[in-house]
Amino acid sequence: MNKLAMRRAWFQVHKWIGLILAILIIPLSLSGAALVWHDALDRIVDPARYAVSGTTVLGPDVYVAAAMTRLKHGERIAQLTMPEDGGPVVVAAAAAGVAPKRPGPPQRTMVYLDPPTARVLEVSASNGGLVRFLHVLHGSLQLPGVGRSIVGWIGVAMMVSCFTGLWLWWPTIGKWTRGLRYRRHRNADTNLHHLFGFWIALPLFVLSLTGAWISFPQFFGKITGEASRPRGGPDRGAMMRAKPLAKPGQPLAVAIGKARALAGGAPLRSVTWPTDLSADWTVTFARGNTPVGVKIADDTGGATAAPARPQTGVARWMRRIHDGTDMGALWQVIIFLGGILPAVLAVTGVIMWWRARGWKAELAAKKAARAA
């Protein structure tokens, strides 16, 4: 295959990837761009839950009692999370009934509390709100079960599209720097497609690779030799469906006190109630960048240090690169552009394809007229 024939082949691959996936790429990329700063976005779209009156905190029992007044019959406290960065106290409650049949984690009731007063700021479902909707859209296209795999294969297709796009961008004559010019075509949309496509190709390839890695952890875990976890973390589905105990053997204050004796003077970060699957309290304290966890046996009250979640590994790095966590403002801006520009490329690509259909039809009509 000569160079021209290969270029035509890559063009067909690039074109049909863009046309077939355009309708999925646009919401996927725009939701990813919005989630770069998901905490700030949540504060903007739902200010009521962040309308705190100060940073002073009360005893955990006070927050639990306040949350209990807003729970429905049969709901049980599952977790208490203390505030960070001036946010609210959050209490999560789970229903004690039958687990839902729909795939995915069951819905929880989230109660947001003002730290200094324990006043209820908002009560909402765990799967409600714009930010949560965007998370599910970006991770699974709002399709339970198969959605995550579809997103992973879109990531694979986007990697191929980045490679073929760079191949097609490369000027056929002259120096490669000719490709950096804006006016390579008479149409603005075509010029934008070439220019944006070049500058976003490498970051988009990285984001596509990391997205596919997150969607297929078992496959990539075999390549790197890391023990892959089930999607969403270790036994996350089972933990989310676990039912908190109605009457734990250890009172909340006692469990926290025993855990604090093991963790020292570190500030309390969260408390997870014992369940029918794990009859242990899990109390977490903030200590630098690595939280300290303590398990309290609900039957005996014995305290043991919980193993710290590993902060290294290729899979963790892939997730950090993909969502920009602790990666600095520059990379977060690049990720943001990596979400906006693919949507622009999808739109300009469809316009270019539609225009080409028009002039090809005109050319065919002229040939037919001459032949007649």
C-alpha positions as CSV (number, residue, x, y, z in Angstrom):
1,M,0.0,0.0,0.0
2,N,1.5,3.3,-1.1
3,K,1.4,6.5,1.0
4,L,-1.7,8.0,-0.7
5,A,-3.7,4.7,-0.4
6,M,-2.8,4.5,3.3
7,R,-3.8,8.1,3.8
8,R,-7.2,7.4,2.2
9,A,-7.6,4.3,4.4
10,W,-6.8,6.3,7.6
11,F,-9.2,9.0,6.4
12,Q,-12.1,6.5,6.2
13,V,-11.2,5.2,9.7
14,H,-11.0,8.7,11.1
15,K,-14.2,9.8,9.4
16,W,-16.4,6.9,10.4
17,I,-15.2,6.9,14.0
18,G,-16.2,10.6,14.2
19,L,-19.5,10.2,12.5
20,I,-20.6,7.0,14.4
21,L,-19.5,8.2,17.8
22,A,-20.3,12.0,17.5
23,I,-23.6,11.8,19.3
24,L,-21.9,10.0,22.2
25,I,-18.6,11.9,22.2
26,I,-20.3,15.3,22.7
27,P,-22.1,14.5,26.1
28,L,-19.2,12.3,27.2
29,S,-16.6,15.0,26.6
30,L,-18.7,18.0,27.9
31,S,-19.5,16.1,31.1
32,G,-15.9,15.3,31.6
33,A,-15.0,19.0,31.2
34,A,-17.6,20.1,33.8
35,L,-16.4,17.5,36.3
36,V,-12.8,18.8,36.4
37,W,-14.0,21.2,39.1
38,H,-16.9,19.1,40.4
39,D,-16.7,20.5,44.0
40,A,-16.9,24.1,42.8
41,L,-19.7,23.1,40.3
42,D,-21.7,21.5,43.1
43,R,-21.5,24.6,45.2
44,I,-22.7,26.7,42.3
45,V,-25.7,24.5,41.3
46,D,-26.7,23.6,44.9
47,P,-25.7,26.5,47.2
48,A,-28.3,25.5,49.9
49,R,-26.3,22.5,51.1
50,Y,-23.2,24.7,51.5
51,A,-24.9,27.6,53.3
52,V,-22.9,26.9,56.6
53,S,-22.7,29.5,59.3
54,G,-19.1,28.7,60.4
55,T,-16.5,26.1,60.9
56,T,-17.0,25.2,64.6
57,V,-18.0,21.5,65.0
58,L,-20.1,19.8,67.6
59,G,-20.1,16.3,68.9
60,P,-21.0,13.5,66.3
61,D,-24.0,12.5,68.4
62,V,-25.6,15.9,67.9
63,Y,-25.4,15.6,64.1
64,V,-26.8,12.0,64.2
65,A,-29.8,13.1,66.3
66,A,-30.5,16.0,64.0
67,A,-30.3,13.8,60.9
68,M,-32.6,11.2,62.5
69,T,-35.5,13.8,62.6
70,R,-35.5,14.0,58.8
71,L,-35.2,10.3,57.9
72,K,-38.1,8.2,56.7
73,H,-39.4,5.1,58.6
74,G,-37.0,2.2,58.2
75,E,-33.9,4.3,57.2
76,R,-30.8,3.7,59.3
77,I,-27.6,5.8,59.6
78,A,-24.8,4.4,57.5
79,Q,-22.1,7.0,57.6
80,L,-21.2,10.3,59.1
81,T,-18.7,12.6,57.3
82,M,-17.2,15.6,59.0
83,P,-16.7,18.8,57.0
84,E,-13.7,19.7,54.8
85,D,-12.8,23.1,53.3
86,G,-15.6,24.8,55.1
87,G,-18.3,22.5,53.9
88,P,-21.3,20.8,55.7
89,V,-21.5,17.7,57.9
90,V,-23.0,14.9,55.8
91,V,-25.0,12.0,57.2
92,A,-25.8,9.1,54.8
93,A,-28.7,6.8,55.6
94,A,-29.7,3.5,54.0
95,A,-33.1,1.8,53.8
96,A,-33.3,-1.4,55.7
97,G,-35.6,-3.0,53.1
98,V,-34.9,-5.2,50.1
99,A,-32.1,-4.1,47.8
100,P,-33.2,-2.6,44.5
101,K,-33.2,-4.8,41.4
102,R,-31.7,-2.1,39.2
103,P,-27.9,-2.5,38.6
104,G,-25.7,-0.1,40.4
105,P,-25.5,1.1,44.0
106,P,-28.8,1.6,45.8
107,Q,-30.0,5.1,46.6
108,R,-29.1,6.6,50.0
109,T,-30.6,9.6,51.7
110,M,-28.1,12.3,52.3
111,V,-28.6,14.9,55.1
112,Y,-26.5,18.0,55.0
113,L,-26.0,19.8,58.3
114,D,-24.6,23.2,59.4
115,P,-21.5,22.4,61.5
116,P,-21.9,25.0,64.3
117,T,-25.7,24.5,64.8
118,A,-26.5,21.0,63.4
119,R,-29.3,22.7,61.5
120,V,-30.5,20.7,58.5
121,L,-29.4,22.5,55.3
122,E,-30.8,20.0,52.8
123,V,-32.0,16.4,52.4
124,S,-31.5,14.8,49.0
125,A,-31.1,11.4,47.3
126,S,-27.5,10.2,46.8
127,N,-28.2,9.8,43.0
128,G,-29.8,13.2,42.6
129,G,-28.5,16.5,41.5
130,L,-26.7,17.8,38.5
131,V,-23.1,16.8,39.5
132,R,-24.2,13.2,40.3
133,F,-26.0,13.1,37.0
134,L,-22.8,14.2,35.2
135,H,-20.7,11.6,37.0
136,V,-23.0,8.8,35.9
137,L,-23.3,10.2,32.4
138,H,-19.5,10.4,32.1
139,G,-18.9,7.0,33.6
140,S,-21.6,5.0,32.0
141,L,-23.7,7.2,29.7
142,Q,-26.6,6.7,32.2
143,L,-26.8,3.0,31.0
144,P,-26.7,0.6,34.0
145,G,-24.6,-2.5,33.4
146,V,-23.2,-2.1,29.9
147,G,-22.7,1.6,30.0
148,R,-19.2,1.5,31.5
149,S,-18.0,-1.0,28.8
150,I,-19.4,1.3,26.1
151,V,-17.5,4.2,27.5
152,G,-14.3,2.1,27.6
153,W,-14.6,1.2,24.0
154,I,-15.3,4.8,23.1
155,G,-12.0,5.5,24.7
156,V,-10.3,2.9,22.6
157,A,-11.9,4.4,19.4
158,M,-10.8,7.9,20.4
159,M,-7.2,6.7,20.7
160,V,-7.4,5.4,17.2
161,S,-9.0,8.7,16.1
162,C,-6.2,10.7,17.7
163,F,-3.6,8.7,15.8
164,T,-5.3,8.8,12.5
165,G,-6.1,12.5,13.0
166,L,-2.4,13.3,13.4
167,W,-1.6,11.3,10.3
168,L,-4.1,13.2,8.3
169,W,-3.0,16.6,9.8
170,W,0.6,16.0,8.6
171,P,1.1,18.1,5.4
172,T,1.6,16.0,2.3
173,I,4.0,18.5,0.8
174,G,6.5,20.9,2.4
175,K,7.6,21.1,6.0
176,W,5.5,19.9,8.9
177,T,5.3,23.4,10.2
178,R,2.9,24.2,7.4
179,G,0.3,22.2,9.3
180,L,0.4,24.8,12.1
181,R,-1.1,27.5,9.9
182,Y,-4.7,28.4,10.5
183,R,-5.7,29.0,6.9
184,R,-5.2,25.6,5.4
185,H,-8.7,25.6,3.8
186,R,-11.3,28.2,2.7
187,N,-13.8,27.1,5.3
188,A,-13.5,28.2,8.9
189,D,-14.9,24.9,10.4
190,T,-12.2,22.9,8.5
191,N,-9.4,25.2,9.7
192,L,-10.7,24.9,13.3
193,H,-10.9,21.1,13.0
194,H,-7.3,20.9,11.8
195,L,-5.9,23.4,14.3
196,F,-7.8,22.2,17.4
197,G,-7.3,18.6,16.4
198,F,-3.5,18.9,16.4
199,W,-3.2,20.7,19.7
200,I,-5.5,18.4,21.6
201,A,-4.4,15.1,20.0
202,L,-1.8,14.1,22.6
203,P,-3.8,15.2,25.7
204,L,-6.9,13.6,24.3
205,F,-5.0,10.3,23.6
206,V,-3.9,10.3,27.3
207,L,-7.4,11.0,28.6
208,S,-8.8,8.3,26.3
209,L,-6.2,5.8,27.4
210,T,-6.8,6.5,31.1
211,G,-10.6,6.4,30.6
212,A,-10.3,3.0,28.9
213,W,-8.0,1.9,31.8
214,I,-10.7,2.9,34.4
215,S,-13.4,1.0,32.4
216,F,-11.4,-2.2,32.0
217,P,-9.3,-2.5,35.1
218,Q,-9.0,-6.3,34.9
219,F,-7.6,-6.3,31.4
220,F,-5.0,-3.6,32.1
221,G,-4.2,-5.0,35.5
222,K,-3.0,-8.2,33.8
223,I,-0.7,-6.1,31.7
224,T,0.9,-4.2,34.6
225,G,0.8,-7.2,37.0
226,E,-1.4,-5.3,39.5
227,A,-4.2,-7.1,41.3
228,S,-7.3,-5.5,39.8
229,R,-10.2,-4.7,42.0
230,P,-13.8,-4.9,41.0
231,R,-15.2,-1.8,39.4
232,G,-15.9,0.9,41.8
233,G,-13.5,-0.4,44.5
234,P,-13.2,-3.5,46.6
235,D,-16.7,-5.1,47.0
236,R,-18.2,-1.6,46.7
237,G,-21.5,-3.0,45.4
238,A,-21.8,-5.3,48.4
239,M,-20.8,-2.5,50.8
240,M,-23.5,-0.2,49.3
241,R,-26.1,-2.9,49.7
242,A,-25.2,-3.8,53.2
243,K,-27.8,-2.9,55.8
244,P,-26.6,-0.9,58.8
245,L,-27.4,-2.6,62.2
246,A,-30.5,-1.3,63.8
247,K,-29.0,-1.4,67.3
248,P,-25.2,-1.6,67.3
249,G,-23.6,-3.0,70.4
250,Q,-21.2,-0.2,70.8
251,P,-22.6,3.4,71.2
252,L,-21.2,5.9,68.7
253,A,-19.3,7.9,71.3
254,V,-17.7,4.8,72.7
255,A,-16.6,3.6,69.3
256,I,-15.1,7.0,68.4
257,G,-13.3,7.2,71.8
258,K,-11.7,3.8,71.4
259,A,-10.6,4.6,67.9
260,R,-9.2,8.0,68.9
261,A,-7.0,6.3,71.6
262,L,-5.3,4.4,68.7
263,A,-5.2,7.3,66.3
264,G,-3.9,10.0,68.7
265,G,-5.1,13.6,68.4
266,A,-5.9,13.5,64.6
267,P,-9.2,15.2,63.7
268,L,-12.2,13.0,63.0
269,R,-13.0,12.6,59.4
270,S,-15.7,10.0,59.1
271,V,-17.5,7.1,60.8
272,T,-19.1,4.1,59.1
273,W,-21.7,2.1,61.0
274,P,-21.5,-1.7,61.4
275,T,-23.7,-3.7,59.0
276,D,-25.1,-7.1,58.5
277,L,-22.0,-7.9,56.3
278,S,-19.3,-6.3,58.4
279,A,-20.1,-6.0,62.2
280,D,-17.3,-3.4,62.7
281,W,-17.3,0.4,63.1
282,T,-14.8,2.1,60.8
283,V,-13.6,5.4,62.1
284,T,-11.3,7.5,60.0
285,F,-9.1,10.4,61.1
286,A,-7.3,13.0,59.0
287,R,-3.5,12.8,59.2
288,G,-1.7,14.6,56.3
289,N,-2.5,13.1,52.9
290,T,-3.0,9.6,54.3
291,P,-6.1,9.1,56.4
292,V,-5.8,6.9,59.5
293,G,-8.5,4.2,59.8
294,V,-9.5,2.2,62.9
295,K,-11.8,-0.8,63.1
296,I,-13.9,-1.2,66.2
297,A,-15.5,-4.7,66.7
298,D,-19.1,-4.0,67.6
299,D,-19.4,-7.1,69.7
300,T,-16.2,-7.0,71.8
301,G,-15.2,-3.3,71.4
302,G,-11.7,-4.3,70.3
303,A,-9.8,-1.7,68.3
304,T,-7.4,-2.5,65.5
305,A,-5.7,-0.2,62.9
306,A,-7.3,-0.6,59.5
307,P,-4.7,-1.0,56.7
308,A,-4.2,2.2,54.8
309,R,-5.4,2.3,51.2
310,P,-2.4,2.2,48.9
311,Q,-1.6,5.6,47.4
312,T,0.6,4.2,44.6
313,G,0.1,1.9,41.6
314,V,-0.5,2.4,37.9
315,A,-4.3,2.2,38.2
316,R,-4.5,4.9,40.8
317,W,-2.2,7.1,38.7
318,M,-4.4,6.6,35.7
319,R,-7.5,7.8,37.6
320,R,-5.6,10.8,39.0
321,I,-4.5,11.7,35.5
322,H,-8.0,11.3,34.1
323,D,-9.9,13.4,36.6
324,G,-7.0,15.8,37.6
325,T,-7.0,15.0,41.3
326,D,-3.9,16.6,42.9
327,M,-2.4,17.2,39.4
328,G,-2.2,20.9,39.5
329,A,-4.2,23.7,37.8
330,L,-2.4,23.5,34.5
331,W,-3.3,19.8,33.9
332,Q,-6.9,20.5,35.1
333,V,-7.1,23.3,32.4
334,I,-5.8,20.8,29.8
335,I,-8.4,18.2,30.9
336,F,-11.1,20.9,30.7
337,L,-10.0,21.8,27.1
338,G,-9.8,18.0,26.4
339,G,-13.5,17.9,27.1
340,I,-14.6,21.0,25.3
341,L,-12.5,20.6,22.1
342,P,-13.6,17.0,21.2
343,A,-17.2,18.3,21.1
344,V,-16.0,21.1,18.7
345,L,-14.2,18.5,16.6
346,A,-17.3,16.3,16.4
347,V,-19.5,19.2,15.3
348,T,-17.0,20.5,12.7
349,G,-16.3,17.0,11.5
350,V,-20.0,16.4,10.8
351,I,-20.2,19.8,9.0
352,M,-17.2,18.8,6.8
353,W,-18.7,15.5,6.0
354,W,-22.1,17.0,5.1
355,R,-20.5,19.6,2.9
356,A,-18.5,16.9,1.1
357,R,-21.7,15.0,0.4
358,G,-23.0,18.1,-1.3
359,W,-20.1,18.7,-3.6
360,K,-19.7,15.0,-4.4
361,A,-23.4,14.9,-5.4
362,E,-22.9,18.0,-7.6
363,L,-19.8,16.4,-9.2
364,A,-21.7,13.2,-9.9
365,A,-24.6,15.2,-11.5
366,K,-22.2,17.0,-13.8
367,K,-20.5,13.8,-14.9
368,A,-23.9,12.3,-15.6
369,A,-24.9,15.3,-17.6
370,R,-21.8,15.2,-19.7
371,A,-22.3,11.5,-20.3
372,A,-25.8,12.1,-21.5
